[in-house]
Amino acid sequence: MKFSETSNLYYLDKSTYVNLRWIAYIGQLITVLAVKFLLEFNFNYYYCITIIFLSILTNLYLHFYIKKKQLNNLKSSLFLGYDILQVGLLLYFTGGITNPFIFLIIIPAVFSSIYLNIWSSIILVIFTIILLIILTFFYYDLPHPETLHFHAPNYYLYAIPLSTIIGLTFLVYFASKFGEESRIKKKAYDKLQELIAKENELLSLGGQAAAAAHSLGTPLSTILLIAKELQKEFKDNYKIKKDIDLLVSQSDRCRKILKKLSLNPNIEDDFIGSNFSLLDYLNEIVRSFKEISNKEFTINSDLHKNSFKSVKSSEIIYGLRNFIGNANKFSKNKIEIIITSDNKNTEIIIKDDGPGFPKDLIDKHRLGEPYIRTADQANISKYGLGLGTFIGKTLLEKNFANISFKNRKSVSGAEVKIIWKNTDLSKI
């Protein structure tokens, strides 16, 4: 996925971020007061209290002044940068790199790598590393009892920032990878929901059209009856006879259209409000492809007594249509669909005689992931980004199906196997 396509996905949820900051500031305040008044260690706690107080003001500003519920990438980066600086200043007055809480300085950078873009994360990581180096050489002594002189050997002192930087790099790398995958899947799921909404809208429009045809039948018959009476009464009036004849003909035409819409299965969506089996779904989908494709479709059925019927599911239809559409797109001449059922499972296999699935994707078991590219440069534009496969797989798996992909061995082509347990299929 291109950077420009996902830039709108980089943001922080303001309420969550504000709450996390409150937890951090309360924890810092309790720690500083406990070290000063319970342990009675001497250190520059006035500076620490001042830093925490200023940070509380920034959180109040963020909570009350910024009205948007989501912080964009720039604002999020600025606030996280401030958080790194704030922790760095507290550590500067309380032992620097020798402070046992030194690991807290890496949290904002790790947090940014999950939600913000890569450049923001890199800048915050570099800023964190610079502060770690500064805190290694410049800092006030760690708060301690007057009778104890705390001193860390140099090899230990320099090992702390090194281990912290290694941990920071490791965590940021994996967090950024997980964040990227999460954003890509979020966009793919949004696309899926958009397609399902359109499918449901079409079904709704089909139902409304059928209802409208039924409701308009009576008033249209009344209009046609009156028009015919007027036609008889004014048959000798040549001034208006032409208009009345047109009114009668157009009313009769409307009546015929509504009748076809209500009764003719070739016009109405005959799935609406009815129960159909998987074989019915397949026949309907294949019929729609035959209207636009000159390729050969065959359906081999062996359902025996197990032919579960359910109210039309737009998710199952769209999922099956995606896989059959892919077979139609990549096949040379023939698409074969096999549907079988026994006492335990119902299975649909979709085969084509095309080039098959990209070897690099099927070997790595990446088929079904959104926004993936094959390394096959010759066919990279034809294979696309895998969004159709992702949508089909997700929709069918949501309806209890188990999907597997493989390339045919005896002949060239791809094969998609969709399996339902009969107990699950009966619930749909």
Contacts in CASP RR format, 6 or more apart in sequence:
PFRMAT RR
TARGET T0000
AUTHOR 0000-0000-0000
METHOD contacts of the structure
MODEL  1
MKFSETSNLYYLDKSTYVNLRWIAYIGQLITVLAVKFLLEFNFNYYYCIT
IIFLSILTNLYLHFYIKKKQLNNLKSSLFLGYDILQVGLLLYFTGGITNP
FIFLIIIPAVFSSIYLNIWSSIILVIFTIILLIILTFFYYDLPHPETLHF
HAPNYYLYAIPLSTIIGLTFLVYFASKFGEESRIKKKAYDKLQELIAKEN
ELLSLGGQAAAAAHSLGTPLSTILLIAKELQKEFKDNYKIKKDIDLLVSQ
SDRCRKILKKLSLNPNIEDDFIGSNFSLLDYLNEIVRSFKEISNKEFTIN
SDLHKNSFKSVKSSEIIYGLRNFIGNANKFSKNKIEIIITSDNKNTEIII
KDDGPGFPKDLIDKHRLGEPYIRTADQANISKYGLGLGTFIGKTLLEKNF
ANISFKNRKSVSGAEVKIIWKNTDLSKI
1 184 0 8 1.000
1 187 0 8 1.000
1 371 0 8 1.000
1 385 0 8 1.000
3 117 0 8 1.000
5 187 0 8 1.000
6 183 0 8 1.000
6 184 0 8 1.000
6 187 0 8 1.000
7 73 0 8 1.000
7 117 0 8 1.000
9 183 0 8 1.000
9 186 0 8 1.000
9 187 0 8 1.000
10 72 0 8 1.000
10 73 0 8 1.000
10 76 0 8 1.000
10 115 0 8 1.000
10 116 0 8 1.000
10 117 0 8 1.000
10 120 0 8 1.000
10 183 0 8 1.000
11 70 0 8 1.000
11 71 0 8 1.000
11 72 0 8 1.000
11 73 0 8 1.000
11 76 0 8 1.000
11 115 0 8 1.000
12 70 0 8 1.000
12 71 0 8 1.000
12 76 0 8 1.000
12 115 0 8 1.000
12 116 0 8 1.000
13 69 0 8 1.000
13 70 0 8 1.000
13 71 0 8 1.000
14 62 0 8 1.000
14 63 0 8 1.000
14 66 0 8 1.000
14 68 0 8 1.000
14 69 0 8 1.000
14 70 0 8 1.000
14 71 0 8 1.000
15 69 0 8 1.000
17 62 0 8 1.000
17 71 0 8 1.000
17 76 0 8 1.000
17 79 0 8 1.000
18 59 0 8 1.000
18 62 0 8 1.000
18 63 0 8 1.000
21 55 0 8 1.000
21 59 0 8 1.000
21 62 0 8 1.000
21 83 0 8 1.000
22 59 0 8 1.000
24 83 0 8 1.000
25 52 0 8 1.000
25 55 0 8 1.000
25 56 0 8 1.000
25 59 0 8 1.000
28 48 0 8 1.000
28 52 0 8 1.000
28 90 0 8 1.000
29 49 0 8 1.000
29 52 0 8 1.000
31 101 0 8 1.000
32 45 0 8 1.000
32 48 0 8 1.000
32 49 0 8 1.000
32 52 0 8 1.000
33 45 0 8 1.000
35 41 0 8 1.000
35 43 0 8 1.000
35 45 0 8 1.000
35 143 0 8 1.000
36 43 0 8 1.000
36 45 0 8 1.000
39 143 0 8 1.000
41 143 0 8 1.000
41 144 0 8 1.000
41 145 0 8 1.000
42 143 0 8 1.000
42 146 0 8 1.000
43 93 0 8 1.000
43 94 0 8 1.000
43 140 0 8 1.000
43 141 0 8 1.000
43 143 0 8 1.000
44 93 0 8 1.000
44 94 0 8 1.000
44 140 0 8 1.000
47 89 0 8 1.000
47 93 0 8 1.000
48 90 0 8 1.000
48 93 0 8 1.000
48 94 0 8 1.000
51 86 0 8 1.000
51 89 0 8 1.000
51 90 0 8 1.000
51 93 0 8 1.000
52 90 0 8 1.000
55 82 0 8 1.000
55 86 0 8 1.000
58 79 0 8 1.000
58 82 0 8 1.000
62 79 0 8 1.000
66 75 0 8 1.000
71 79 0 8 1.000
73 116 0 8 1.000
73 117 0 8 1.000
73 120 0 8 1.000
76 112 0 8 1.000
76 115 0 8 1.000
76 116 0 8 1.000
76 120 0 8 1.000
77 112 0 8 1.000
77 116 0 8 1.000
77 120 0 8 1.000
77 123 0 8 1.000
77 124 0 8 1.000
80 108 0 8 1.000
80 109 0 8 1.000
80 111 0 8 1.000
80 112 0 8 1.000
80 116 0 8 1.000
80 124 0 8 1.000
81 108 0 8 1.000
81 124 0 8 1.000
81 127 0 8 1.000
83 107 0 8 1.000
83 108 0 8 1.000
84 105 0 8 1.000
84 108 0 8 1.000
84 109 0 8 1.000
84 124 0 8 1.000
84 127 0 8 1.000
84 128 0 8 1.000
84 131 0 8 1.000
85 127 0 8 1.000
85 131 0 8 1.000
87 104 0 8 1.000
87 105 0 8 1.000
87 108 0 8 1.000
88 96 0 8 1.000
88 105 0 8 1.000
88 131 0 8 1.000
88 135 0 8 1.000
91 97 0 8 1.000
91 99 0 8 1.000
91 101 0 8 1.000
91 102 0 8 1.000
91 105 0 8 1.000
91 135 0 8 1.000
91 139 0 8 1.000
92 134 0 8 1.000
92 135 0 8 1.000
92 138 0 8 1.000
92 139 0 8 1.000
92 140 0 8 1.000
93 139 0 8 1.000
93 140 0 8 1.000
94 140 0 8 1.000
94 142 0 8 1.000
94 143 0 8 1.000
95 139 0 8 1.000
95 140 0 8 1.000
95 141 0 8 1.000
95 142 0 8 1.000
95 143 0 8 1.000
96 102 0 8 1.000
96 135 0 8 1.000
96 136 0 8 1.000
96 139 0 8 1.000
96 140 0 8 1.000
96 142 0 8 1.000
97 132 0 8 1.000
97 135 0 8 1.000
97 136 0 8 1.000
97 139 0 8 1.000
97 157 0 8 1.000
97 160 0 8 1.000
97 161 0 8 1.000
98 139 0 8 1.000
98 142 0 8 1.000
98 150 0 8 1.000
98 152 0 8 1.000
98 157 0 8 1.000
98 160 0 8 1.000
99 142 0 8 1.000
102 132 0 8 1.000
102 135 0 8 1.000
102 160 0 8 1.000
102 164 0 8 1.000
103 164 0 8 1.000
105 128 0 8 1.000
105 131 0 8 1.000
105 132 0 8 1.000
105 164 0 8 1.000
106 128 0 8 1.000
106 164 0 8 1.000
106 167 0 8 1.000
106 168 0 8 1.000
106 171 0 8 1.000
108 124 0 8 1.000
108 128 0 8 1.000
109 121 0 8 1.000
109 124 0 8 1.000
109 125 0 8 1.000
109 127 0 8 1.000
109 128 0 8 1.000
109 168 0 8 1.000
109 172 0 8 1.000
110 168 0 8 1.000
110 171 0 8 1.000
110 172 0 8 1.000
110 175 0 8 1.000
112 120 0 8 1.000
112 121 0 8 1.000
112 124 0 8 1.000
113 121 0 8 1.000
113 125 0 8 1.000
113 171 0 8 1.000
113 172 0 8 1.000
113 173 0 8 1.000
113 175 0 8 1.000
113 176 0 8 1.000
113 179 0 8 1.000
114 175 0 8 1.000
114 176 0 8 1.000
114 178 0 8 1.000
114 179 0 8 1.000
114 182 0 8 1.000
115 179 0 8 1.000
118 176 0 8 1.000
121 172 0 8 1.000
121 176 0 8 1.000
125 168 0 8 1.000
125 169 0 8 1.000
125 172 0 8 1.000
128 168 0 8 1.000
129 165 0 8 1.000
129 168 0 8 1.000
132 161 0 8 1.000
132 164 0 8 1.000
132 165 0 8 1.000
133 161 0 8 1.000
135 161 0 8 1.000
136 157 0 8 1.000
136 158 0 8 1.000
136 160 0 8 1.000
136 161 0 8 1.000
141 150 0 8 1.000
142 150 0 8 1.000
144 150 0 8 1.000
184 370 0 8 1.000
184 371 0 8 1.000
185 370 0 8 1.000
187 370 0 8 1.000
187 371 0 8 1.000
188 370 0 8 1.000
188 371 0 8 1.000
188 387 0 8 1.000
188 390 0 8 1.000
188 391 0 8 1.000
189 394 0 8 1.000
191 387 0 8 1.000
191 391 0 8 1.000
192 390 0 8 1.000
192 391 0 8 1.000
192 394 0 8 1.000
192 395 0 8 1.000
195 318 0 8 1.000
195 391 0 8 1.000
196 314 0 8 1.000
196 315 0 8 1.000
196 318 0 8 1.000
196 395 0 8 1.000
199 314 0 8 1.000
199 317 0 8 1.000
199 318 0 8 1.000
200 314 0 8 1.000
203 269 0 8 1.000
203 272 0 8 1.000
203 312 0 8 1.000
203 314 0 8 1.000
206 268 0 8 1.000
206 269 0 8 1.000
206 272 0 8 1.000
207 269 0 8 1.000
207 272 0 8 1.000
209 261 0 8 1.000
209 268 0 8 1.000
210 261 0 8 1.000
210 262 0 8 1.000
210 268 0 8 1.000
210 269 0 8 1.000
210 272 0 8 1.000
213 258 0 8 1.000
213 259 0 8 1.000
213 261 0 8 1.000
213 262 0 8 1.000
214 262 0 8 1.000
216 258 0 8 1.000
217 255 0 8 1.000
217 258 0 8 1.000
220 251 0 8 1.000
220 254 0 8 1.000
220 255 0 8 1.000
220 258 0 8 1.000
221 255 0 8 1.000
223 251 0 8 1.000
224 248 0 8 1.000
224 251 0 8 1.000
224 252 0 8 1.000
224 255 0 8 1.000
227 244 0 8 1.000
227 247 0 8 1.000
227 248 0 8 1.000
227 251 0 8 1.000
228 248 0 8 1.000
230 244 0 8 1.000
230 247 0 8 1.000
231 241 0 8 1.000
231 244 0 8 1.000
231 245 0 8 1.000
231 248 0 8 1.000
234 240 0 8 1.000
234 241 0 8 1.000
234 244 0 8 1.000
235 241 0 8 1.000
260 267 0 8 1.000
261 267 0 8 1.000
261 268 0 8 1.000
262 268 0 8 1.000
271 284 0 8 1.000
271 312 0 8 1.000
272 312 0 8 1.000
273 311 0 8 1.000
273 312 0 8 1.000
274 311 0 8 1.000
274 312 0 8 1.000
275 309 0 8 1.000
275 310 0 8 1.000
275 311 0 8 1.000
276 284 0 8 1.000
276 309 0 8 1.000
276 310 0 8 1.000
276 312 0 8 1.000
277 303 0 8 1.000
277 307 0 8 1.000
277 308 0 8 1.000
277 309 0 8 1.000
278 307 0 8 1.000
278 308 0 8 1.000
278 316 0 8 1.000
278 339 0 8 1.000
278 346 0 8 1.000
278 348 0 8 1.000
278 425 0 8 1.000
279 299 0 8 1.000
279 301 0 8 1.000
279 303 0 8 1.000
279 307 0 8 1.000
279 339 0 8 1.000
280 309 0 8 1.000
281 316 0 8 1.000
281 317 0 8 1.000
281 320 0 8 1.000
282 299 0 8 1.000
282 320 0 8 1.000
282 324 0 8 1.000
282 337 0 8 1.000
282 339 0 8 1.000
282 348 0 8 1.000
283 299 0 8 1.000
284 317 0 8 1.000
285 317 0 8 1.000
285 320 0 8 1.000
285 321 0 8 1.000
285 324 0 8 1.000
286 297 0 8 1.000
286 299 0 8 1.000
286 324 0 8 1.000
286 337 0 8 1.000
288 321 0 8 1.000
289 297 0 8 1.000
289 324 0 8 1.000
289 325 0 8 1.000
289 328 0 8 1.000
290 297 0 8 1.000
293 328 0 8 1.000
295 328 0 8 1.000
295 331 0 8 1.000
295 333 0 8 1.000
295 334 0 8 1.000
295 335 0 8 1.000
296 333 0 8 1.000
296 334 0 8 1.000
296 335 0 8 1.000
297 335 0 8 1.000
297 337 0 8 1.000
298 334 0 8 1.000
298 335 0 8 1.000
298 336 0 8 1.000
298 337 0 8 1.000
299 337 0 8 1.000
299 338 0 8 1.000
299 339 0 8 1.000
300 336 0 8 1.000
300 337 0 8 1.000
300 338 0 8 1.000
300 339 0 8 1.000
301 338 0 8 1.000
301 339 0 8 1.000
301 340 0 8 1.000
302 338 0 8 1.000
302 339 0 8 1.000
302 340 0 8 1.000
302 341 0 8 1.000
303 339 0 8 1.000
303 340 0 8 1.000
303 341 0 8 1.000
303 346 0 8 1.000
304 341 0 8 1.000
304 342 0 8 1.000
306 341 0 8 1.000
306 342 0 8 1.000
306 343 0 8 1.000
306 346 0 8 1.000
306 422 0 8 1.000
307 341 0 8 1.000
308 346 0 8 1.000
308 422 0 8 1.000
308 425 0 8 1.000
308 426 0 8 1.000
308 428 0 8 1.000
310 428 0 8 1.000
313 399 0 8 1.000
313 428 0 8 1.000
315 395 0 8 1.000
315 396 0 8 1.000
315 398 0 8 1.000
315 399 0 8 1.000
316 395 0 8 1.000
316 396 0 8 1.000
316 399 0 8 1.000
316 428 0 8 1.000
318 391 0 8 1.000
318 392 0 8 1.000
318 395 0 8 1.000
319 391 0 8 1.000
319 392 0 8 1.000
319 395 0 8 1.000
319 396 0 8 1.000
320 348 0 8 1.000
320 396 0 8 1.000
320 418 0 8 1.000
322 388 0 8 1.000
322 389 0 8 1.000
322 391 0 8 1.000
322 392 0 8 1.000
322 395 0 8 1.000
323 350 0 8 1.000
323 389 0 8 1.000
323 392 0 8 1.000
323 416 0 8 1.000
323 418 0 8 1.000
324 335 0 8 1.000
324 337 0 8 1.000
324 350 0 8 1.000
326 388 0 8 1.000
326 389 0 8 1.000
326 414 0 8 1.000
327 335 0 8 1.000
327 350 0 8 1.000
327 351 0 8 1.000
327 352 0 8 1.000
327 414 0 8 1.000
327 416 0 8 1.000
328 335 0 8 1.000
328 352 0 8 1.000
330 352 0 8 1.000
330 354 0 8 1.000
330 355 0 8 1.000
330 356 0 8 1.000
330 382 0 8 1.000
330 413 0 8 1.000
330 414 0 8 1.000
331 352 0 8 1.000
331 353 0 8 1.000
331 354 0 8 1.000
331 413 0 8 1.000
332 353 0 8 1.000
332 354 0 8 1.000
333 353 0 8 1.000
334 352 0 8 1.000
334 353 0 8 1.000
335 350 0 8 1.000
335 351 0 8 1.000
335 352 0 8 1.000
336 350 0 8 1.000
336 351 0 8 1.000
336 352 0 8 1.000
337 348 0 8 1.000
337 349 0 8 1.000
337 350 0 8 1.000
337 351 0 8 1.000
338 347 0 8 1.000
338 348 0 8 1.000
338 349 0 8 1.000
338 351 0 8 1.000
339 346 0 8 1.000
339 347 0 8 1.000
339 348 0 8 1.000
339 349 0 8 1.000
340 346 0 8 1.000
340 347 0 8 1.000
341 347 0 8 1.000
341 422 0 8 1.000
343 422 0 8 1.000
344 421 0 8 1.000
344 422 0 8 1.000
345 419 0 8 1.000
345 420 0 8 1.000
345 421 0 8 1.000
345 422 0 8 1.000
346 419 0 8 1.000
346 420 0 8 1.000
346 422 0 8 1.000
346 425 0 8 1.000
347 417 0 8 1.000
347 418 0 8 1.000
347 419 0 8 1.000
347 420 0 8 1.000
348 417 0 8 1.000
348 418 0 8 1.000
348 419 0 8 1.000
349 415 0 8 1.000
349 416 0 8 1.000
349 417 0 8 1.000
349 418 0 8 1.000
350 415 0 8 1.000
350 416 0 8 1.000
350 418 0 8 1.000
351 408 0 8 1.000
351 413 0 8 1.000
351 414 0 8 1.000
351 415 0 8 1.000
352 413 0 8 1.000
352 414 0 8 1.000
353 411 0 8 1.000
353 412 0 8 1.000
353 413 0 8 1.000
354 412 0 8 1.000
354 413 0 8 1.000
354 414 0 8 1.000
355 379 0 8 1.000
355 412 0 8 1.000
355 413 0 8 1.000
356 407 0 8 1.000
356 408 0 8 1.000
356 412 0 8 1.000
356 413 0 8 1.000
356 414 0 8 1.000
357 367 0 8 1.000
357 405 0 8 1.000
357 406 0 8 1.000
357 407 0 8 1.000
357 414 0 8 1.000
358 374 0 8 1.000
358 375 0 8 1.000
358 376 0 8 1.000
358 379 0 8 1.000
358 383 0 8 1.000
359 376 0 8 1.000
359 407 0 8 1.000
360 374 0 8 1.000
360 375 0 8 1.000
360 376 0 8 1.000
361 367 0 8 1.000
361 372 0 8 1.000
361 374 0 8 1.000
362 405 0 8 1.000
362 406 0 8 1.000
362 407 0 8 1.000
366 372 0 8 1.000
367 389 0 8 1.000
367 405 0 8 1.000
368 386 0 8 1.000
368 389 0 8 1.000
368 390 0 8 1.000
368 393 0 8 1.000
368 405 0 8 1.000
369 386 0 8 1.000
369 390 0 8 1.000
370 385 0 8 1.000
370 386 0 8 1.000
370 387 0 8 1.000
370 390 0 8 1.000
371 385 0 8 1.000
371 386 0 8 1.000
371 387 0 8 1.000
372 385 0 8 1.000
372 386 0 8 1.000
373 380 0 8 1.000
373 383 0 8 1.000
373 384 0 8 1.000
373 385 0 8 1.000
374 380 0 8 1.000
374 383 0 8 1.000
376 383 0 8 1.000
393 403 0 8 1.000
396 403 0 8 1.000
396 418 0 8 1.000
397 403 0 8 1.000
399 428 0 8 1.000
400 420 0 8 1.000
400 421 0 8 1.000
400 424 0 8 1.000
400 425 0 8 1.000
400 427 0 8 1.000
400 428 0 8 1.000
401 418 0 8 1.000
401 419 0 8 1.000
401 420 0 8 1.000
402 418 0 8 1.000
402 419 0 8 1.000
402 420 0 8 1.000
403 416 0 8 1.000
403 417 0 8 1.000
403 418 0 8 1.000
404 416 0 8 1.000
404 417 0 8 1.000
404 419 0 8 1.000
405 414 0 8 1.000
405 415 0 8 1.000
405 416 0 8 1.000
405 417 0 8 1.000
406 414 0 8 1.000
406 415 0 8 1.000
406 417 0 8 1.000
407 413 0 8 1.000
407 414 0 8 1.000
407 415 0 8 1.000
408 414 0 8 1.000
408 415 0 8 1.000
END
